[in-house]
Amino acid sequence: MVRLSIRNLLAHKIRFVMTSFAVVIGVSFVVGSLVVTDTVRGTFDTLFADITAGVDLEVRSESAFSDDPGQGDREPVDASLVDTIAGLDGVADVQGDIEGTAQPVAADGDPVTTTGAPLLGFSWGDDEQLSSVDLASGTQPEVGQIAMDQATFDDYHFALGDRVDVLLPQGTETFTLSGVATFGASNSLAGARLTLFEPTEAQRIFDREGQWDTIDISFAPDAEPSAVRAEVDAVLPTGVEVRTGQEIAQEGSDAVGEFATVFGNVLLGFAAVALFVSAFYIYNTFSIILGQRVRELALLRAIGASAAQVRRTVIFESVLIGAISSVLGIAMGMVTALGIRGLLNAGGFGLPADALVLERSTIVAALVVGMGVTIAASVIPARRAATVPPVAALRDDVGTEPGSRRLRLAMGAAMTGLGAVLLAFGLFVADGASALLLGLGLGAILLFLGVANLGPLFAGQASHVLGAPVAKVFGEPGKLARENATRNPYRTASTASALVIGLALVTMATVVGSSVKHTFAETVDQAVNADIIISEPSFNGFSPTLAETMSGSGDFDAVAPVRFGVFRIDGNARDISAVGTQGGEVIDIGLRSGEPIADLDADEIMLFEDPAADLGVVPGDTVSVEFSRTGPKTMTVAGIYGDATLAGNYLISTAAWDANFTDTLDSMVFARATTGVSPENVTAAVDEITAAFPQVDVEDRQEFLASQEDQIDQVLVTVNALLLLAVVIAVLGIGNTLALSVFERTRELGLLRAVGMSRRQTRRMVRWEAAIVSLFGAVVGVTLGIGFGFAAASALPKTVLDGVTIPVGQLAALVVVAVIAGLLAAILPARRAAKLDVLDAIATA
């Protein structure tokens, strides 16, 4: 039976390619996701290893977040510790380091930017052992000079000796470019930009005179590491700690590892969708192929093969297909990973061009997933194949039975009901990410399987109705296409099932995204009372002098800087915002109770109504909070507000921020023009003030709203682009099913040609059948997706989504695109059907 399975595959190469295609695509996405995730993790592991390559010990201030030392900022340490540590036994070299934010401006006036990666300013370390940078050209910077990393130097066309403006926390200064540096062994900064200063210059510009952010230490050759660490620890003041270079590197790797895991899981989620759709594709292919092999299977039974042997033969074929397809999927996955890496680098991620990381676990996962999906999809067709009676070898009109209609109805209803219950549990009851994902994942799978089982019950009638325009407009080919889709509802439903899944998910994302966008637009429109909004697209912040200058200009009667950070409340890390005293005049937070923003003191905090309810606090109560710089504190709840769109869940004053955070850069500024000042004068005043801050974007109210909507659109485009892979697989599945059905209906097509149907009419019949099946799948998928959209919307808080918006135009476009895609997928099957030799086709058994 094993040899027979192998011969069957070799004898039907086209069928094998058609079946394996979906597995290859699905596995390639899984492999690409895992490879990119491992590559990202490996890149940052190398990066942090390069940073600490020559560092044996590092001295730094303690973080108040002791259980998460990589989170939050730290106080600097006294520079006198360098001399103290240098005198200890076993210490070879000691070097103080400064780190801040620095943004060079290119010759054309545009600042150096990144897409999320930091713009770093560092002190140049003279000690070769402790420094992670090497001079590539020029000279190391002295006072009044800078060096920069090689990538920035090349990308922005700088030249040694250039006078370069550098945007710094306290304003803009001009330096001479003296040198270019490479970083570590791999010279990869993962998209970051690096500007290097002479050490005392770095202390001045980053407000660290007499201080260092960290102190690096290297051991003497004969030193005992544990003894040196103990000596260093003994001379450190309270609040200062010592860590090994390996511990520092591991902290950084762990922090990035969490991001890489989340990023990888998101990609794997889309890969799982593609594989789930692929399973329907494979199931349909096996079902049709086995239906065409009824006589062959019956002959096997007639010469003594048992039902179990027939079943094992089919499953073994699926094992071979799954194994071969998985190996091809691994190879294709590496190509996919190259594409994903290219997209990330185009966005400024800066992954190195070194070899991608293919772990053994990725290979195992690909084989398990690819073979598992293929085998699982073939089990039901294999069981049906085993039921073929030997007498079927004498007949040519027997197919594998699709199963009991009543049983299908019962199974479909049970799966649909249970899936709906699990979805409701995940959306409204589940507590915790694991329970949420489990409920949503299992619920969606069961719901889709239920709809697929129930599909044949209404596919025939629905195809008859949806195909009516085709039958009326396109004559006999249209009528035959409608009859073909109607007479075999099982095939129509199963062919369209994969498309149903893909379009349902795309529709859900579109409905939820449009609803969120509409809610956000209305909320922002109500919440923003400012005429001018200033922001920094690289998220690195800008000097508070900008807001101060605007306040003193006389052209604005309300100016409010806004900052964003992280703190802890009730033991949990949370985002926090800070706003200037005039924030209430330019931002409407929907104050429910308590005092306004203008009266907010440095020891007070305001809460959005949801976390306030969770904590059970009202104005006047106190809450325990924790800042990474100043540690635990008790703050008084000053007010409760109802709009978190701009303020977030927790809000403090900029005075409280200055008292508890090291970084004092503004993230945004909201400003309202003074009454009577003309728009032209406002524009001129803003242009003059922001001329010294080329890194910022200046927008009016409408431009700000449009830019926020654009960000939502970008997320939707990305999500739908990834989901469209599943739709592409589904459409190819329609083409595959039609191609196989042409094989199956060879005699029928021959008879139609014999009674006068032309080649052109044959092609049209096959194409319009594909259009009807695609239209059926699109209508069911969009309808199901709208239901999913309503369910998801009802589970989201009203601050995120207040009412469901159905984008009729976009959904109609989806249906049209699905029909066009079905027509395109039918081109090759239609051409093959038209080319059949009439006599050979009629003679086919």
C-alpha positions, -999 to 999 in steps of 0.1 A, spaced: 0 0 0 30 23 7 43 17 -28 8 23 -42 6 57 -24 39 68 -39 29 56 -74 -3 76 -71 15 108 -63 40 103 -91 13 95 -116 -7 126 -107 19 153 -104 -5 182 -112 -28 170 -84 1 168 -60 12 204 -68 -23 217 -64 -27 199 -30 8 209 -17 6 246 -27 -16 257 2 7 238 27 38 254 13 22 289 16 10 284 51 42 268 64 63 295 47 45 322 67 50 302 99 87 297 92 91 334 81 75 346 113 97 324 135 129 331 116 123 369 117 115 367 154 147 347 162 167 371 140 154 401 158 161 385 191 196 374 179 203 409 166 196 425 199 215 398 218 245 407 197 239 444 202 238 442 240 268 418 239 287 444 219 277 472 244 291 452 273 319 433 255 348 447 275 328 456 306 333 433 336 312 454 361 289 484 358 280 508 385 246 526 384 219 539 406 192 515 417 159 515 400 128 518 422 113 491 401 135 464 417 117 435 401 120 451 366 154 469 365 152 475 328 121 497 331 121 534 339 150 559 343 177 562 369 194 590 388 231 597 378 260 587 401 286 610 415 317 613 393 340 610 423 332 573 424 355 568 394 386 577 414 374 557 444 369 526 423 401 530 403 421 527 436 407 492 444 427 461 440 419 440 409 405 470 390 423 477 357 403 504 340 373 526 350 353 549 328 323 570 333 296 571 306 268 595 297 237 587 276 211 611 263 191 621 233 208 639 204 195 645 169 218 658 142 204 680 114 215 672 78 228 699 54 194 702 38 179 712 71 161 680 77 168 663 110 181 627 112 151 605 120 142 569 128 110 549 129 108 542 166 145 535 172 162 559 196 184 589 186 212 584 211 239 608 224 269 592 241 301 603 257 332 590 238 351 565 259 389 568 257 395 534 271 396 508 243 388 479 266 356 495 279 345 513 248 320 496 224 328 520 195 358 521 172 370 550 151 364 543 114 377 576 100 387 610 112 395 617 149 377 612 182 357 643 192 371 670 214 352 699 230 330 715 203 331 684 181 311 653 175 314 619 159 286 598 145 279 562 135 288 551 100 252 545 89 241 580 97 272 595 81 265 575 49 227 578 48 226 616 52 257 624 32 277 641 59 314 649 54 342 652 79 347 689 89 310 697 84 294 722 109 264 702 122 235 714 142 225 690 169 191 691 186 196 685 223 174 684 254 180 721 262 181 734 226 202 734 194 240 736 194 264 735 165 295 712 164 322 702 140 320 666 127 354 652 135 350 614 131 329 584 121 326 554 144 315 517 140 298 499 168 307 465 181 317 435 160 286 436 138 283 474 135 245 471 139 225 496 160 192 480 151 180 513 135 192 536 162 214 567 154 244 575 175 261 609 182 292 609 203 306 638 223 338 645 243 331 633 279 330 667 296 310 681 267 285 653 272 283 661 309 275 697 301 249 693 274 231 665 292 231 683 326 255 658 342 283 681 354 301 662 382 281 631 374 280 600 352 250 579 342 270 547 346 306 537 355 322 508 336 349 487 351 373 461 337 393 436 358 430 433 361 443 400 345 449 382 378 418 395 396 392 374 413 358 386 399 337 379 430 363 396 452 365 427 431 327 430 429 325 427 467 352 455 470 333 478 446 300 471 463 315 480 497 325 516 486 292 524 469 268 548 486 232 539 494 211 538 463 239 528 440 245 492 428 270 471 408 261 446 381 282 424 359 284 431 322 266 398 315 237 408 338 234 442 320 234 425 286 208 400 298 185 428 311 186 444 277 180 411 259 151 402 281 134 435 276 138 432 238 129 395 240 94 404 253 89 427 223 102 401 199 79 375 214 49 397 210 59 407 175 64 370 166 31 360 181 13 386 160 28 372 128 21 337 139 -15 346 145 -18 356 109 1 325 98 -24 304 118 -53 320 99 -35 311 66 -30 276 77 -66 272 89 -78 284 54 -53 261 39 -68 231 58 -101 238 40 -83 240 7 -66 207 13 -98 190 25 -116 201 -6 -88 189 -28 -87 154 -11 -125 151 -12 -126 159 -50 -96 137 -59 -110 107 -39 -144 113 -56 -126 109 -89 -108 77 -77 -139 58 -67 -134 31 -93 -97 28 -84 -105 24 -47 -133 0 -54 -109 -22 -75 -85 -22 -45 -114 -34 -23 -124 -60 -50 -89 -76 -50 -87 -79 -13 -77 -46 3 -95 -39 35 -113 -7 44 -85 0 69 -58 -4 42 -76 20 19 -79 45 47 -42 41 56 -33 45 19 -50 79 17 -36 91 50 -1 80 40 -4 100 8 -13 130 30 18 123 51 40 123 20 24 155 7 27 171 41 63 162 45 74 173 11 53 205 13 67 213 47 103 210 35 94 233 5 76 256 30 108 259 50 127 270 19 99 294 10 98 306 46 134 318 43 124 339 13 94 351 32 117 361 61 139 380 38 108 399 26 96 407 62 132 418 71 132 441 41 99 456 52 112 461 87 144 477 75 125 499 51 107 512 82 140 519 99 144 488 120 180 483 109 183 445 110 218 434 97 222 418 64 238 388 80 224 353 76 189 348 90 185 327 121 169 293 114 166 274 147 161 237 149 129 244 167 116 263 137 123 233 114 105 210 138 75 234 141 73 236 103 72 199 99 47 194 127 24 222 115 26 213 78 21 176 82 -4 180 110 -26 203 89 -24 180 59 -31 148 78 -60 164 98 -75 177 65 -74 143 49 -89 122 78 -125 127 68 -120 121 31 -99 90 40 -127 76 61 -152 82 33 -128 65 8 -128 34 31 -166 31 27 -164 26 -11 -179 -8 -18 -162 -33 -42 -192 -33 -64 -185 4 -73 -158 -9 -96 -185 -20 -120 -202 13 -121 -192 48 -132 -218 69 -113 -208 63 -77 -190 88 -56 -179 90 -21 -208 99 0 -206 134 17 -222 120 48 -257 121 64 -275 154 58 -291 151 93 -257 144 109 -241 173 91 -269 195 103 -266 184 139 -228 187 139 -230 221 122 -255 234 147 -236 221 177 -203 236 165 -219 269 157 -236 271 190 -206 260 210 -184 284 190 -207 313 197 -207 305 235 -168 303 235 -166 336 216 -190 352 241 -169 338 270 -137 352 255 -152 386 248 -172 392 279 -162 368 307 -125 357 303 -101 372 327 -65 372 315 -48 370 281 -46 332 280 -83 326 287 -92 354 263 -72 340 234 -83 305 241 -120 315 241 -116 336 210 -95 311 191 -115 280 198 -148 299 194 -138 312 160 -126 278 148 -157 260 159 -179 288 145 -162 285 111 -164 247 111 -201 250 120 -209 274 92 -189 251 68 -211 221 79 -243 241 76 -233 257 43 -246 229 20 -281 234 35 -284 268 19 -257 269 -7 -278 255 -35 -307 279 -30 -284 308 -24 -264 300 -56 -297 298 -75 -307 333 -63 -272 349 -66 -267 334 -100 -300 347 -114 -284 378 -129 -257 357 -145 -282 333 -161 -303 362 -174 -275 383 -188 -251 356 -202 -275 332 -218 -269 295 -218 -234 296 -204 -247 316 -175 -277 293 -170 -254 262 -170 -230 279 -146 -258 286 -122 -271 250 -125 -235 237 -118 -232 257 -87 -267 248 -76 -269 211 -82 -239 202 -60 -244 224 -28 -217 203 -10 -191 213 -35 -202 249 -37 -202 253 1 -169 235 6 -152 254 -22 -164 287 -8 -157 279 28 -121 290 27 -131 323 11 -158 327 38 -131 325 66 -108 350 49 -134 376 41 -151 372 75 -118 381 92 -111 410 68 -147 423 72 -144 421 110 -112 441 110 -127 466 86 -158 471 106 -140 474 139 -113 496 124 -139 519 108 -159 521 140 -128 529 161 -117 555 136 -152 571 136 -153 571 174 -118 585 177 -125 612 152 -155 624 171 -138 622 204 -107 641 193 -128 667 176 -146 672 210 -115 669 231 -91 692 213 -97 729 219 -63 739 206 -56 758 174 -20 745 171 -7 710 180 31 704 179 46 669 181 78 650 174 74 620 150 104 601 162 90 600 198 122 613 212 107 645 226 119 681 224 131 709 247 104 725 270 118 759 259 96 756 229 64 758 250 80 784 272 88 806 242 52 802 229 38 812 262 59 843 263 52 854 227 18 870 234 3 852 204 -12 824 225 -34 827 256 -31 790 265 -1 767 260 1 732 275 31 708 271 23 671 273 46 643 284 43 605 285 60 580 308 56 549 329 49 545 366 34 520 389 1 521 407 -14 493 428 18 473 420 13 474 382 33 492 356 10 517 337 14 546 312 10 580 327 7 615 312 17 649 324 2 682 313 9 719 319 -14 740 341 -32 754 311 -40 719 298 -77 722 307 -81 752 283 -68 733 253 -78 697 261 -112 687 273 -108 656 295 -145 655 305 -141 662 342 -165 642 363 -156 653 398 -128 670 417 -106 699 408 -96 710 373 -61 706 357 -52 742 366 -53 734 403 -33 702 401 -4 701 426 28 682 425 16 656 450 -18 650 432 -30 627 405 -61 625 383 -77 592 372 -99 582 343 -132 569 355 -125 532 347 -93 527 367 -108 549 394 -137 525 397 -114 495 397 -94 510 425 -125 522 443 -113 558 448 -129 592 446 -114 627 448 -97 632 482 -86 596 485 -50 586 483 -33 560 461 1 544 464 23 549 434 59 543 424 83 561 402 116 546 389 135 577 400 120 586 433 104 553 444 72 548 463 50 578 470 15 585 482 -5 608 460 -40 624 465 -67 618 439 -75 653 427 -102 645 401 -119 619 380 -124 624 343 -144 607 315 -123 612 283 -90 593 281 -84 599 244 -55 624 250 -49 622 287 -47 584 291 -58 567 323 -36 586 347 -27 623 346 -3 645 367 10 680 364 44 688 347 55 699 382 49 664 395 67 651 364 97 672 371 98 660 407 97 623 398 112 618 363 147 625 351 137 632 315 120 666 312 114 666 274 80 674 260 62 650 237 35 674 225 24 710 229 -12 721 225 -17 759 221 -47 782 216 -42 815 198 -50 847 216 -83 862 207 -79 888 179 -46 875 166 -51 867 129 -44 831 116 -16 846 94 1 861 125 -3 828 144 13 809 115 41 834 113 47 832 151 47 794 151 71 793 122 95 817 138 94 798 172 98 763 157 126 773 133 150 763 160 132 729 164 132 714 129 124 679 143 88 689 152 56 687 132 32 716 134 -5 710 127 -38 728 131 -68 711 145 -80 695 112 -45 684 102 -40 668 136 -72 649 133 -63 638 98 -29 626 109 -44 606 138 -69 590 113 -40 582 90 -23 562 118 -54 541 123 -56 536 85 -20 524 85 -27 498 111 -58 487 92 -39 484 60 -12 463 77 -38 440 93 -58 435 61 -27 430 40 -17 401 63 -53 387 63 -55 390 25 -30 362 23 -57 339 36 -81 354 10 -55 347 -18 -52 311 -6 -90 308 -6 -92 322 -42 -65 298 -54 -85 271 -37 -115 280 -59 -93 277 -90 -79 244 -78 -114 230 -71 -126 241 -106 -95 226 -122 -102 193 -104 -139 195 -112 -130 198 -149 -112 164 -146 -142 150 -129 -167 164 -154 -147 155 -185 -175 134 -200 -202 159 -192 -181 187 -209 -176 164 -239 -213 158 -242 -220 196 -240 -195 202 -267 -211 173 -288 -245 189 -287 -232 223 -299 -216 242 -271 -187 262 -284 -152 266 -268 -160 302 -259 -193 292 -242 -175 264 -223 -149 289 -210 -177 313 -200 -196 286 -182 -166 276 -160 -157 312 -153 -192 323 -143 -195 292 -121 -164 305 -103 -180 339 -101 -212 325 -85 -192 304 -60 -170 334 -51 -201 356 -47 -217 331 -24 -186 329 -3 -182 366 -3 -218 373 8 -216 347 36 -181 358 47 -190 395 48 -223 387 67 -204 366 92 -177 393 95 -202 420 103 -215 398 131 -180 393 144 -176 431 141 -206 437 163 -195 411 188 -160 426 190 -174 462 192 -197 453 221 -167 440 241 -145 471 236 -148 500 261 -169 530 249 -138 552 250 -123 531 222 -155 524 203 -189 540 208 -212 526 182 -206 504 152 -200 519 118 -205 496 88 -184 508 58 -208 498 31 -186 510 3 -156 491 15 -175 459 21 -192 462 -13 -157 466 -28 -146 434 -10 -174 415 -26 -166 428 -61 -129 420 -56 -138 385 -45 -159 379 -76 -132 393 -99 -106 371 -81 -128 341 -87 -130 349 -124 -93 352 -126 -88 320 -107 -110 302 -133 -90 313 -163 -68 282 -165 -95 257 -156 -118 273 -182 -92 272 -209 -85 235 -202 -122 227 -203 -125 244 -237 -96 225 -251 -109 190 -243 -112 167 -273 -149 160 -277 -145 123 -286 -119 116 -259 -141 133 -234 -172 114 -243 -152 81 -241 -139 89 -206 -153 65 -180 
